[in-house]
């Protein structure tokens, strides 16, 4: 293998994200495992791991990262910071034709950048190899409970962003004293599992979907819904998971019964724009709609949850949605509103733990395919642009790039 230089870039997107793709010890480990690979670290004053921690692990600090072959980041790279003719890894948020990143994708093509998107790194069965999902679920569920407590003046929890790490966050669980509320959690992947870690850690009892709908309980409870629990085929044929993800437009939502009994919704399920929404604004306006707080971990703007009208930030994570006027209002301003927590970079509130887990997956499950033979086409499937063009897999983005 020829000598390869990998650079850890300073995050340039605002609001600031303090996560890193590799923690200092992992950066050192790469050189130990692959002697022909050298890792460089662009100096940064915003990372959760400071420059001196990388330097202590033998990583060279530099202001100029342009001499590296492969550049690793986390969030989208600002257009004016892109370096032409490089290979980049980051979450591009372009594969759903996100309007706000159209110019970014155009610039990547114009600068002949090879873009590999973390979100698209999957095994042969389609399972993602690397993600921050667990920590999105942990912080999202925690923030949902925190927000519910604030809305009803029940308790005060330390913000996740103010905790040093996950262990300190867990020390806050004992402060939670909830009334007999019902919580609905959607999703069955990393995000949902992370959320369940928190709910279980707070001793909130898990019950079946049927029980949540029909029974009364002496304390707070939650149920976890998979796609089959609230989606049915329009032609009444049996639900098929693989078919649902291939042709979600053939299904309709059966989520409304849960809106009549749940107090808090934690939305953690991946949503395809072709899929049915959980509920509509018109549903919210009905008298039997009971959900008062939404923790939307997915943060799909005007997606499966109509009250998610904009992304919030770590510093300002909550707003109110006024369904009568279909607009955003100040958080906790009116009892008739729905209080929404919709931060689009939740793992950034626990950056040290989230980065450590992410980097572990990157070192063990991705880099070997990048540095050596990509036998399972893991890198190929995740490559959005190459040689100034969209790859075949992502050719469907051409009309998006063209502005059509």
N, C-alpha and C positions, 0 to 999 in steps of 0.2 A: 504493500500500500504506500502511495506517495505521501509526503508530509501534508498534513491538513491543519489549518489554523481556524479555530472556532472562537468567535467573539460574543461576549455577553453584553448586549447593548443597554444603554441607559434608557429607561422608559420615558417617552416624550409626550404621551397623550395626557390631556387634562380632562377630568380630574386626575390627580396623581394616583398611580398604582404602585404599591411598594413590593409587589411580588417579584420573584426571580425564577427563571427556568431551571437554574442549577444553584444549589447552595454551595458555599465554599468547599466543604469536604467532598462533595460530588464532583466539582470541577477538578479537584486534585486527583480523584479516583479515575477520571477519564484518562488522564495521562499515564497513570499507573497501569491501567488495563490496555491502553492503546498507545505505546511509546511514540508512535509517529504523529500523534495528535497533540497539539498545544492549545491550551485555552487561555484567552486574554479577556480581561475585564475592563470595560469602559468605565471610567471614574463616574461615580454617581453619589449624590447627597440625599437620595430619596429611598434607596433600597432598605428593606427590613434587615438585611445583612450588610454591614458597613464595609467600606473598601479595605480597611485594615484586616478584616476577617479573611478576605480573599488573599491578600498579600501574605498573611500568616500561613496560608496553605500553599504557598509557592506559585500563586497565580500572578502574572504580570499585569499591572494596572497601566492604563493608557487613556489619553484623551482621544486619540485618533484610532478608530477601529477599522479603517478602510483597507488595511493590509490583510484582513481575515477573509477566508473563503466562505465560511458559513456563519451567519449572524442569528443569534437566538434572542428573542424578546418574549413578551407576554401579550400585551395589548397591541392594537394597530399602531404602526409606525407613522408619525406625521409625514406628509408628502415631502416636505422640504428637508427631511432627515434621511430619506431613502438614498442608498448608495447604489449606483447603476452596476449591472453585471454581477450581482451577488446572489447567493442563495439565502433566503430568509425563512425562518420559522416564527410564526406568531398566529394568534387568533385574528383572522382578517375580517370576520363577519361580513362576508360577501356572497356566500353560496346560496343564500336565500334572496339574493338581489336586493340587499339592504340599500335603500336609496342614499343614505348618508355616507356610504363608502364607495359610491360609483367612481368618484374622482380618484380615490385611492387605487382602485383596481386599474383604472386607465393609466395612472402614473407608473404602476408596477409593470404594465405591458410596455409602456414607452421607454422605460429604463432597462428593459431586457432582464428583469429580475425573475429568478426562479422562486416562486412562492409555494411553500409547503405549509398547509394549515393544520395545526394540532387537532382541530375538531374532526378532520377527515382521516386521521391515522386510525385504521381499523384492521382487525384480523379478517380472515376469510369468511367468517360468519357475520361480519358487519359490526362486531362489538368494538367499541372504542378502546384504544390501548392506553390513552393518556388523557387525563381530564382533571379539572378542579371540582368536579361535581359533588364529591362528598362534602367538601367544605362549604360549597354553595348551600347545600342542604342543612348543614349544621348551623351556619350563621343565619340562614333564612328562617328556619324554624325558631331559633332563639330570638331573632328580631320580631317574629310574629307574636310570640308570647310576650315579649317586652312591650310591644305596641298595644296589645290587648290590655296589659296591666296599666299602661299609661292612660288609655282611653277611659278606663273605669276606676282609676285611682286605687288600684289594688295593691301594688308593690312597685318598688324601684329596683331595677337591675343595672349593673354596670354595663355600659356599651361593650360589644364584642371588640370593637376597635381599640378600646382602652385596656383590654386584657393583654398580658404579655404573650400568652399562648393558650392552647386549648385547655390545659389543666386549670388555669386560672378561671377560664370561662365556666368550667364545670363547678367550680366552687360557688358560683352564683345560683345554681339550680335550687338550692335549699331555701332560697328567699321566695320562691314561687308558691303562691297560695291562690289557687283558682277556684271559682264557684263551680257549680254543676253545668259546665259548658260542654258543647260537642264540637269537635275539631275534625275537619276533613282534610286529608292529605292525598294529593294525586301524584301518581308516578310509581314506578317500580325499580328504577335504576339507581345509580350512585347518589343522585340528589335525594331521592326518597329515603334511601338507607341512611344517609347522613342526617336527615330530618328526624327519622325515627330514633337515632342515637340520642338526640336531645329530648324528645318527648318521653322516651323510656327513662332517660336519666332524671327527668323531673317527676317520675312516678305517675305519669298520666297513663291511665289504663287503655290498652288497645282492645277494640271490639270489632266484630264483623260488620260489614256494610249493612246487612239486614238488621242487626241489633241496633245500630246507630239510628236507623230510620224508624224502628218500631218500639224500642224500649226506653225506659227512663232509668237513670242511674243516680247513685248517691254522691258521686264526685265527677271530676272532669274525665272525659274519655276522648279517644280519637279512633278514626278508622283510616286505613290506607287503601286507596282505590287504584287498581290496575285499569288499563284501557278497556278491558272487557266488562268492567263493573259499571261503566257509564256510557258505553257506545254500543249501538246495535245496528245490524244491517238494515238498509231501507227495504230490502226485499224479504225480510224476516228469516233469512237463512242463518245458520249458526255463525257466531263470531269466530274469525280466524285471525290470529295475531299477525302473521306474516302478511296476509291480505290487507289487513287494516292499515299497516304501514306502507303498503304499496299503493293502495287505492282508498285513502281515507274519505274521499268524496262519496263513496258508496255507503257511508255510515251516517247515522244521526245521533245526536246527543240525548242521553237519558239522565242527565245530571240534575235536572230541576228538583226531583224529590229531596235531594240533599240540601238544596238551598232553603228548604222549608224547615229544616231542623238544626242546621249547623250555625254556630256563632262565629267561627273562625275558619277561613279557608287558607291552606298552605298549598299553593300551586307549584308542583314540582315535576310535572309531566312534560316531556318534549311535545311541542305542538307544530304540526305541519299546516301552513296556510290553507291547504285544501281540506283540512279536517273540520268537523263541526266545532263551534265554540261551546264552552261550558254553559253559558247563559248569555242573555242579551240585556241591553239597557231597559228594554220594555219589561223583562222579567224582574229586574231590580225594583221597578216601580210598583209591582204588585204587592198587596198588603201582606201576603204570606211569605215574602222573601225575608229571611232572618239573618243572613250573613252581615256582620257589622265591621269585620276586620279581614283584609286580604293581605297575605304575605305572598306576593307573586315572585317566586324565585326564578321562574322562566323569563320574566320581564320582556315578554313579547308585546310591543306597543300596539294597543288596540287589537290584540290577538285573541287568545282563548278566553281572556277575562276583560270585559269591556271597561272596567274601572281603571285599568292600567293605561293611562293616557300619556304618560311620559316616564322616562327613567328617572329615578331619584339618585342621590349620591350618598356616599358613606357619611359625609358631614351633615347632610340634610335628607335623611332616609325615608321620611313619611310625608304624605299629603292626603288631603280629603278629596273624595270624588262626590260631587253633587249630581245625583242621577236625574233630578227634575230638570236641571238646566244643562246637563251633560258637560260639566266643566270642573276644573280643578279649583279647590279652595284651600285655605290655610289648614294645616293639620289640626285635628281635634277641635274644629270650630263649630260644628253643628251635629247634634245627635242624629239628625236625619241622614247625614252623609255616611259613606263607607270610608273607613280609614285604610289607606293603601301603603304598604311597604313594598317598594319595587326598585331595589338597588341592582344595577346591572353588573357589578363586580364584587359580589358578596364575599368571595374568598379573600379579597383584599383586606378584610377586617381581621383575619387571622393569617397574615402573610407568611409567618415563619413556618407554621405547621403545614399550610397549604403548599408552600414552595418545596418543602422537604419531600412530601409525598409525590408531588408532580415530578421533581427532579429524579427521584428513584425510578419512576416509570420510564422517564426519558432515557436514562442511562441504560436500563436493563432491557427495555422492549422496543426502543426506536433506534438509538444510535448504531447498534450492530448492523441493522439493515441499511443505514445510511452510509456507513464507513466501508462495508464489505458488500457481499452480493445480496441484492434485494429479492430473494427467492420467492417470497410470497407477495411481491408487488405492493408491500406496505407503503413505501415511500412514493411509488408511482401513483397509487390511488389517491394520495393526499396532495399531489402536486397540481396546483391550480393553473399556474402559468409557467411556461418554459420557452426559451428562444423567442421571446417577444410575442408569443401567442398563447391562447387558452389551450390547455390540453384537451384531448378528445372527451374525457369524462366530464369536463366543465365547459364544453362548447356551447351548452344551453345558455351560458351567461353572455354570449356575444351580443344579443339584442339589447341586453341591459347595458353593456359597455357602450353600445352605439346610441343609447338614449331613447330606444324605442319602447 
